[in-house]
Amino acid sequence: MLRVEIHDSAETLTLRLEGRFAGDDAEHTRTLAARFAARGKLLVDLTEVVFIDSVGEEVLSFLGQLGGEFVTPNSYVLDVCERLNLRVAPNGSSYLSAEPPANGDQSGLNRSKPRKR
């Protein structure tokens, strides 16, 4: 089963995929993306994808030919995208999956809090 969420803004069309990207579901996604192809930047969020078959790989390649950039936060989808020579979003993350710090600085995320004396 596949779930496709579409987030359409002035600059970017984001397709957020969840589940198994395979067979007829992947083909339907190709048709859906082709309708929106001329809208500017395309971001494909693969954060919640658990499986991609050969049809899904063909559709990902098609999305890459449309200029798509891919969010690949785990090793499975990163491996698929690298094998298909697809463009991966910087940091492999999406603004949809995590809220960034207010100032954009992530260097302090793992720092411990100062001790009270």
Salt bridges, closest charged atoms under 4 A:
GLU5 OE2 - ARG3 NH2 3.32
GLU5 OE1 - HIS7 NE2 2.84
ASP8 OD2 - ARG39 NH1 2.16
GLU18 OE1 - ARG3 NH1 3.79
GLU27 OE1 - ARG30 NE 3.14
ASP45 OD2 - ARG16 NE 3.85
GLU57 OE2 - ARG83 NH2 2.87
GLU69 OE1 - LYS41 NZ 3.87
GLU69 OE1 - ARG87 NH2 3.19
